[in-house]
C-alpha cells in the first residue's frame, strides 16, 4: 500500500515512528488523518524536556469529525514539538509523514520491538475495513 511507508514503524493506535540517532519522530498515519477528516487543531503537547512514557498523551488532534488523543509510542523526553501545526494544523492532512509530524522524543531506550512494521500495519488497517 503506497500510503504506508516501509521505512517507518507503527502503532495499533495509528501513530507512526521514525527513529534516527536516538530520536523518535512521531505523527499520525495517512489512514488516521483520512479517518479524522480535515484537521482544524493540533496542540496540547508537553513542553520540550518533559519526560514521557509509552502510552502518555503527547497531543490532541481536533478535526471536523472528531477529537483524538495522540499517544507516545516510546519512552523518553520531548526533544521538539512541531510548532508549525499551531498555525497550519492541516499539515497533518497534507503531509502526515513529513511536515505534519507532531513531536520528537529523545529515546530513553531504543526498544521498539512492540511497534509494527509496514506490512503488519497494513494488515491491521485492512482488518479494520
SULVEN-V612302 format. One record per run of one state. SS is the DSSP state (A for helix, B for strand, O for the rest). FROM is the first residue (numbers start at 1). TO is the last residue. If there is no record, write none. Layout:
BEGIN
ss-><SS;SS>
from-><FROM;FROM>
to-><TO;TO>
END
This chain:
BEGIN
ss-><O;B;O;B;O;B;O;A;O;B;O;B;O;B;O;B;O;B;O;A;O;A;O;B;O;B;O;A;O>
from-><1;9;11;15;21;23;29;30;37;39;44;51;53;57;64;67;72;76;82;84;88;91;95;103;108;116;117;118;129>
to-><8;10;14;20;22;28;29;36;38;43;50;52;56;63;66;71;75;81;83;87;90;94;102;107;115;116;117;128;129>
END
